[in-house]
Amino acid sequence: MTDRDRMRAFGLAHRPRPYVMAHRGASGHAPENTLAAFRLAIQQGADLLETDLRFTQDKVLVCIHDATVDRTTEGHGAVSDMTLTEIKKLRIRSEFDDTYPHERVPTLAELLDATPEDVGLALELKDPLFEQPAYAQKLSDALSPDRFAGRVVVLSFEQARLDGVRRVAPEIPAGLITLRRALPFGRTELVGPIWPLVYLNPLYAWMAHRRGKFVCPLDDRPDRRVRWYIWIGCDAVLTNTPDTTIEAIVKATGGRWQPRPPGQVSAST
């Protein structure tokens, strides 16, 4: 099985490509990296939920992009200096406060509980602690094989963090995000070039596929470029707004591509 075949089997074999990956959930419509954003992305038909992971002071995995809580919550301070209890006391602050006034930073466990069986997860490793075996093992332990085998990919701009997880969980596919590499080299199953790179190198996806790799450009507002991504053969499209991106893909394919039916969150949430 090639790397790309492995990604095709990534819990989404029944779905046509490109897959729609919701960046920090439906973050164009709800506060990023919140249960509200993840639930909305599921309801809109996203194939995958993307989120960012960091450890709290008491070593709990939480879904937050920044190293501090300052930008996205009413609090201040480093995530690594705060316990889960302290972080959970903070209300999320965003442009969506009127609609979603009570959101909190979710744990990875809460996200897992909210994710239906037909939706994949793309977990970006923001914390350098993932390079250490004990912390990588915490992530592996959270992903119970009976529920999440074949449904998770880990992502990072840092190869060392991916290597840390792969040392303890080699079965989990990995994706390297890049701002500079115009050629799809490397030892990961997925490549995530910032979107201008696939214009600089129109053969990017073809070259990646020749190497057995899966391609998802780093582009959280892709709607104007969807037709290009489909034409060059990208396997997934990242987006802040799954609803409008799905509309753009349907239009670009003349209706040949159809989205995942709007989903319901897990009954356990």
C-alpha positions in Angstrom: 0.0 0.0 0.0 1.4 3.4 -1.0 1.2 6.4 1.3 -1.5 7.9 -0.8 -3.5 4.6 -0.7 -3.1 4.7 3.1 -4.6 8.2 3.1 -7.4 7.1 0.8 -8.3 4.5 3.3 -8.2 7.1 6.0 -11.8 6.5 7.0 -13.0 8.3 3.9 -12.7 5.7 1.2 -16.4 6.1 0.4 -16.1 9.8 -0.2 -15.1 11.5 -3.5 -12.2 13.9 -3.5 -11.4 16.6 -2.8 -12.2 16.1 0.9 -13.4 19.2 2.8 -11.2 19.9 5.9 -12.7 22.4 8.3 -9.9 24.7 9.6 -10.3 25.0 13.3 -13.9 23.9 12.7 -16.2 26.2 10.8 -14.1 29.1 12.1 -15.5 31.6 9.6 -18.9 31.2 11.3 -18.2 30.4 14.9 -15.3 30.9 17.3 -12.2 28.9 16.2 -11.3 25.6 17.9 -14.6 25.5 19.9 -17.2 22.8 20.1 -19.6 25.2 18.4 -17.3 25.5 15.4 -16.7 21.7 15.2 -20.4 20.9 15.5 -21.2 23.5 12.8 -18.6 22.0 10.4 -20.1 18.6 10.9 -23.6 19.9 10.2 -22.4 21.7 7.1 -20.9 18.5 5.7 -17.2 18.7 6.3 -15.2 15.5 5.8 -12.5 16.3 8.3 -12.1 18.5 11.3 -8.8 20.3 11.8 -7.7 21.5 15.1 -4.5 22.6 17.1 -3.3 20.7 20.1 -1.3 21.9 23.2 -0.7 20.6 26.7 -2.0 22.4 29.8 0.2 22.6 32.9 -1.4 19.4 34.2 -0.7 17.7 30.8 -4.2 17.6 29.4 -4.5 18.0 25.6 -6.6 21.1 24.6 -7.7 22.5 21.3 -6.1 26.0 21.0 -3.9 27.5 18.4 -1.8 30.1 20.2 0.8 29.4 23.0 -1.2 31.9 25.2 -4.9 32.3 25.8 -4.7 36.1 25.3 -6.0 36.3 21.7 -8.9 33.9 21.9 -10.2 34.1 25.5 -10.9 36.7 28.1 -7.8 35.6 30.1 -4.1 36.1 29.9 -1.1 33.8 30.2 0.6 30.8 28.6 -1.4 27.6 28.1 1.5 25.6 29.5 1.3 27.6 32.8 -2.4 27.0 33.3 -4.2 24.0 34.6 -7.3 22.6 32.7 -9.5 23.9 35.5 -8.0 27.4 35.1 -8.4 27.4 31.3 -12.0 26.1 31.5 -13.0 29.1 33.6 -12.1 31.4 30.6 -14.8 32.4 28.2 -13.9 32.5 24.5 -13.7 35.9 23.0 -14.4 36.4 19.3 -16.4 38.3 16.7 -19.1 35.8 17.3 -19.8 36.6 20.9 -23.4 37.6 20.3 -24.2 34.2 18.8 -21.8 32.0 20.9 -21.4 33.8 24.2 -20.6 30.8 26.4 -17.9 28.8 24.5 -14.8 27.5 26.4 -11.5 25.9 25.2 -12.4 22.2 24.5 -10.2 19.3 25.4 -9.2 16.8 22.8 -11.4 14.2 24.6 -14.4 16.5 24.1 -13.7 16.9 20.4 -13.3 13.1 20.0 -16.6 12.6 21.7 -18.3 15.1 19.4 -16.9 13.5 16.2 -19.2 11.1 14.2 -17.7 7.9 12.9 -17.8 9.2 9.3 -15.7 12.3 10.0 -11.9 12.4 10.1 -9.6 14.4 12.3 -6.5 16.4 11.4 -4.6 17.2 14.6 -1.9 19.9 14.3 0.9 19.5 16.8 1.5 23.0 18.1 3.3 22.0 21.3 7.0 21.1 21.1 6.4 18.6 23.9 5.2 16.2 21.2 8.8 15.6 20.4 9.1 13.8 23.8 8.0 10.1 23.9 5.9 10.5 27.1 3.8 13.3 25.6 3.5 11.7 22.2 2.2 8.6 24.0 -0.5 10.7 25.7 -1.9 11.6 22.3 -1.6 8.0 21.1 -3.4 6.7 24.2 -6.2 9.2 23.6 -6.9 7.8 20.2 -8.5 4.5 21.1 -8.0 2.0 18.1 -11.5 0.8 18.3 -12.9 4.3 17.6 -10.2 6.2 15.7 -8.1 3.7 13.8 -7.7 5.1 10.2 -9.6 8.4 11.0 -6.7 10.6 12.3 -3.8 12.4 10.7 -1.2 14.4 12.6 0.1 17.7 11.1 2.9 20.1 11.8 5.2 22.6 10.4 7.9 20.8 12.4 9.1 17.4 11.3 10.5 16.7 14.8 7.0 16.8 16.3 5.7 14.4 13.7 8.6 12.1 14.2 7.9 12.1 18.0 4.4 10.9 17.5 5.4 8.4 14.8 7.9 6.8 17.1 5.2 5.7 19.5 2.4 5.4 16.9 3.8 4.6 13.5 0.3 3.6 12.2 -0.9 7.3 12.3 -0.4 9.1 9.0 1.5 12.4 9.2 1.5 15.6 7.2 4.2 18.2 6.9 2.9 21.8 6.3 5.4 24.0 4.5 5.7 27.7 3.5 8.8 27.3 1.4 9.1 23.9 -0.3 7.9 24.0 -3.9 8.6 20.3 -4.3 6.7 17.5 -2.5 9.7 15.8 -0.9 9.9 14.4 2.7 8.9 11.4 4.6 5.3 12.1 5.4 2.1 10.7 3.8 0.5 14.1 3.4 2.0 17.4 2.2 0.5 20.8 3.0 2.1 23.5 0.9 1.0 27.1 1.3 -1.3 27.7 -1.7 1.0 30.0 -3.8 3.4 27.0 -4.1 0.9 25.0 -6.2 0.7 28.0 -8.6 4.5 28.3 -8.6 4.7 24.6 -9.4 1.5 23.5 -11.3 2.9 19.9 -11.3 3.0 19.8 -7.5 0.1 17.4 -7.0 1.2 15.2 -9.9 4.7 14.9 -8.4 3.3 14.2 -4.9 1.0 11.5 -6.3 4.0 9.9 -8.1 5.6 9.7 -4.7 2.5 8.2 -3.2 1.6 11.4 -1.2 -1.7 13.1 -0.4 -2.0 16.9 -1.1 -4.0 19.5 0.8 -2.9 23.2 0.2 -2.6 25.5 3.2 -5.4 27.9 2.2 -8.2 28.6 4.7 -10.2 30.8 2.2 -10.0 28.6 -0.9 -13.3 29.2 -2.7 -11.9 31.3 -5.5 -9.2 28.7 -6.2 -11.2 25.6 -5.8 -11.4 25.0 -9.6 -7.6 25.1 -9.8 -7.2 22.7 -6.9 -9.5 20.2 -8.5 -7.8 20.6 -11.9 -4.4 19.9 -10.6 -5.6 17.0 -8.5 -5.5 18.1 -4.9 -6.9 15.5 -2.5 -8.4 17.8 0.1 -9.3 21.5 0.5 -8.8 23.4 3.8 -11.5 26.0 4.6 -12.8 28.2 7.3 -16.3 28.0 5.8 -17.2 24.5 4.8 -20.6 25.5 3.5 -19.4 28.0 0.9 -16.5 25.8 -0.1 -18.8 22.8 -0.6 -21.0 25.1 -2.9 -17.8 26.1 -4.8 -16.8 22.5 -5.4 -20.3 21.4 -6.5 -20.3 24.3 -8.9 -16.8 23.6 -10.2 -17.6 20.0 -10.9 -21.0 20.6 -12.5 -22.6 18.7 -9.6 -20.6 15.5 -10.2 -19.0 15.9 -6.7 -21.6 15.7 -3.9 -20.9 16.6 -0.3 -21.2 14.3 2.7 -24.8 14.5 3.9 -25.1 17.2 6.7 -24.1 15.4 9.8 -25.2 15.2 13.4 -22.7 15.4 16.3 -22.2 12.3 18.4 -25.0 11.4 20.7 -22.6 11.4 23.6 -22.3 15.2 23.5 
